[in-house]
Amino acid sequence: MQIYKAPLRDMRFVLHELLDAKQLSKLPGYEEATADTIDTIIEEGAKFCQDKLLPLNRVGDEEGCTYENGVVRTPPGFKQAYNDFVGAGWQSISSDPNYGGQGLPALMNFVIEEMVCSTNIAFGVYPLLSRGAASLIERHGSDDIKETYLPHLADGSWSGTMCLTESQCGTDLGLIRTKAVPAGNGKYSISGSKIFISAGEHDLSENIIHLVLAKLPDAPEGVRGISLFLVPKLSVNGRGTAAEVGSRNGVACGSIEKKMGIHGSATCVINFDEAEGYLIGDPHKGLRCMFTMMNGARLGVGMQGLALGETAYQSATAYAKERRSGKSLTKGTKSADVADPIIVHPDVRNMLLTARAYNEGARALAYWTALQLDLSTHHPDAETRRDADEIVQLMTPVIKAFLTDRGFEAANLAVQVHGGHGYISEHGIEQLVRDARIAQLYEGTNGIQALDLVGRKLSLHTGRLLRHFFHPATEFVETNQETEELKDLVLPLAKALEKLQQATLVIAQKGLGDPEEAAAVATDYLKMFGLVAVGYMWLLMAEKAVAKAADANGDARFYANKLKTAQFYMHKLLPDASAAFLRIMTGKYAAAQFNEEDF
Amino acid sequence: MQIYKAPLRDMRFVLHELLDAKQLSKLPGYEEATADTIDTIIEEGAKFCQDKLLPLNRVGDEEGCTYENGVVRTPPGFKQAYNDFVGAGWQSISSDPNYGGQGLPALMNFVIEEMVCSTNIAFGVYPLLSRGAASLIERHGSDDIKETYLPHLADGSWSGTMCLTESQCGTDLGLIRTKAVPAGNGKYSISGSKIFISAGEHDLSENIIHLVLAKLPDAPEGVRGISLFLVPKLSVNGRGTAAEVGSRNGVACGSIEKKMGIHGSATCVINFDEAEGYLIGDPHKGLRCMFTMMNGARLGVGMQGLALGETAYQSATAYAKERRSGKSLTKGTKSADVADPIIVHPDVRNMLLTARAYNEGARALAYWTALQLDLSTHHPDAETRRDADEIVQLMTPVIKAFLTDRGFEAANLAVQVHGGHGYISEHGIEQLVRDARIAQLYEGTNGIQALDLVGRKLSLHTGRLLRHFFHPATEFVETNQETEELKDLVLPLAKALEKLQQATLVIAQKGLGDPEEAAAVATDYLKMFGLVAVGYMWLLMAEKAVAKAADANGDARFYANKLKTAQFYMHKLLPDASAAFLRIMTGKYAAAQFNEEDF
């Protein structure tokens, strides 16, 4: 059975004890983000997700979305849950307060995103896309566009999408064929067909605002000739009050996809037939604007990985405590029962702790990155903003790929803990695997994330992005090598960090002469980077846990478990970094020697 | 799209060039297993699987089995395919010729099993179970039972099952509750409920022969009190000619499971209500008999892993050659096209070659083990038989677990190569993932395989099983360390082999004092063992490829690719052994320090 209670104690530990998130309340615009407000938000969010979204997760998978004559219906209960979600204000907690948002830190949104997706990732796709659309319009829309669209996106009466992919291209957007022709009055006529459009059509909101990549008649070839357009499903006049929402625009849903998972999320073919649209940003510069949305979405997808990893851990743990099979091998613990709960077995523990150590480490890394995102937009000091933004840039591909890979792994471990019962649909565990699988694919496959990390982020500003991570990490391990309570944890991380830096140098050097050398080890490098980054988070958490252990006030077990889990991470998970290192060192040769016809 | 052509060239390489399989024709009883016969069988088998089974794989997934009032219907086309399958004699190629079988080597069965499951694993479950039932009856049945049941299992008019699991226990069979009460005339009355019974009820055969674990009234507690019974769905009189198949026995299918994958395979709840059954083997010794079937089934499940890995590789390769995205980074290869096929990208190649290097290495390991199986039953020399049997015992858990883990990995890599398209059901790639997932779970989870390897096989006969593998492998690497064409491959394997032996010693020593120390690293040890065993197969294949490269007669590319793939294996896959080694060295401590309430 899918089991989930929001890990509030761990969330508070990361938010308050590790990150001192109330520091955000000192930034202009974030005054309300006090520790109390933060706690209230996560507690109320937890209740909402547990009570309203989790009960719909199985039915969403079983019933899925339906398509008939261009109309898409979401699974039973989704519409009510959506109304409750936007009614309670969850859609807009970090949206611009000038346009109906609550203006709270993005960090809060990350925490809510985690809980939403832990309980119902298919549902979570709808608000995620709307938030992405809103943040793009906030950043790149004209005042008129902002005033017209943002309040409706904030209150959830309208929703948003991103329309990039076409049947012939996903990653390689230079190949898109959708056309935009100027139609006078600053409007454009958009024609073309987009596929894989999440939340492209549904019955949750009154209108759907598509953000569409298309080419103008005078567009240069390739990625330098892509423009961005806002295309509403229903035409909008004036400010879009009910009376001003006009007739159907030339936008139609042609079909929805039957997919491996996230059945409650409508994945649509959207056909634009001389649809009326508005240019966002400058002509031919649309890709850059779209990446505002894309980067936010990538971080959101990373959270989906963590989210499913958490549900997987909790569900598997509950089963392992209940299911009896075999007797414990531990001496002196023979119980009178014919069989012990399987949590006594070391192999089961290893599986559970693998999921847990990744989850807790990933949570720290993701929230820390979200904090940087808030610093990058709201800190008064320009250099602090720049540095924080660069950390976000560096960590975005890592969080997207590493967290979704680990989330998928955790989901599979949960199935394995359940044995044959994990394969049976009614228990809901195999759904976690099917749902988690998408996160490694959409918003840029994990291979694309690795190329972004190695091909762009490594070399940007002559390596300055990397230094934002390497410097404090190196300083921490150097300072704490002799710290009695930490040195057993510091030593393995210090070694892995050194190897990561060595790998970075090798890739930079080889890649300079031959970019294929870098591309060939990108996935291994990202994995190694993720392992070390999460490992560094474990050191920071362990440091706090050691400090708190003394005055724990009944919470001693929490801190003791943090230290034990940190140890498990260093003993059992970090070693994968050495295998990745060995692979990186052998470079491209083994695969490059094959000709295409050899395959 | 699912793409599959039987890899006949590679199969022939392993069968003839690596293993000299025609050596089997010199063994009494296997005289017909000449090179020509072997080739004819695999070619005809390939045609059958490609033409009859592959086209049913999607429909089997989409339509699945249906249950109504105790009647189970297999997907459209399965019945005809089954009739064709048994009509062509594929069911009984390695069955006892005294009872209607063809008496060919088990090795032939492995090859057919691979092709059947590459094209339709859900279909393959039915013949796999029947063969298991037949081999159990061949080994443990009375003459009367053999004469009555084996001819019908051989011609496929009847099929078989193994009924072990009950809702409260799968792995821990000591907990079963199904009862057997003597009913006079050597018959028993069986009552109880079994779950997860593959092929438990269906419309393919006229009768279904259940092999059922149950407890006699005087049974000792636990696994020492389990007996084995043959329980036919329809009562059988005399020799079971049509006129002699009687009325319905007290056996009924209560329901079928909705599962993640293998939808065409009926997974049944089977209720026994005072059903008439026959004791097989001695009272209370049923588990040992059942393991005849179970071990064969475990090897068969290992083949399922390889089988799906092969289809995953072929499907992903076809897509990677066709789909265009991005330009090659290789200097001097700029084509005029706006985008190159994605097979030019190093990350895509790494994914394809990972699947391929595991597949080809796994095929060698599995066929080699199958050859040992044939030596163990048909070689005139008792010591050769014993040694061969011990190799099979050692390799059974490795093949079951390592090959199914790698098959699941390959299926996921195929999805990743397809990007978002891999997640869409109509392309058939996500089905591979869902189908492959079961193989890690059934016939003993992969964690149980690891415990079998570490807890039983390592220590058996004071390590003699292990020496059957370590000695020749060590000798090979010592002999070839200076061989010019091989030494680059030998060196990494030599290191990994040394570490594996070191890990073996540590586990043996620690495990002696504390069995939990062994159990805690069992999964890592099995993985390391699998990596080294497959690596050793790669060395043996490379040696053959080097020798053949000179007189290749137009097949030079095949041998060159073998060597390249061997190199890829050593560069990119074997390194995982070092991570497993590091984990093994840290032992149980990290996980054992947690109390149950800490989870």
Interface residues (C-beta under 8 A of the other chain):
Chain A: T165 Q168 C169 G170 T171 D172 G174 L175 F196 E221 G222 E257 K258 K259 M260 G261 T317 A320 K321 R324 S325 G326 L329 T330 K331 V338 A339 P341 I343 V344 H345 P346 D347 V348 R349 N350 M351 L352 L353 N412 V415 Q416 G419 G420 G422 Y423 I424 S425 E426 E430 V433 R434 R437 I438 Q440 L441 Y442 T445 N446 G447 A450 L451 D514 P515 E516 A519 A520 A522 T523 R557 A560 N561 K564 Q567 F568 H571 K572 P575 D576 S578 A579 A580 L582 R583 T586 K588 Y589 A590 A591 A592 Q593 F594 E596 E597 D598 F599
Chain B: T165 Q168 C169 G170 T171 D172 G174 L175 F196 E221 G222 E257 K258 K259 M260 G261 T317 A320 K321 R324 S325 G326 L329 T330 K331 V338 A339 P341 I343 V344 H345 P346 D347 V348 R349 N350 M351 L352 L353 N412 V415 Q416 G419 G420 G422 Y423 I424 S425 E426 E430 V433 R434 R437 I438 Q440 L441 Y442 T445 N446 G447 A450 L451 D514 P515 E516 A519 A520 A522 T523 R557 A560 N561 K564 Q567 F568 M570 H571 K572 P575 D576 S578 A579 A580 L582 R583 T586 K588 Y589 A590 A591 A592 Q593 F594 E596 E597 D598 F599
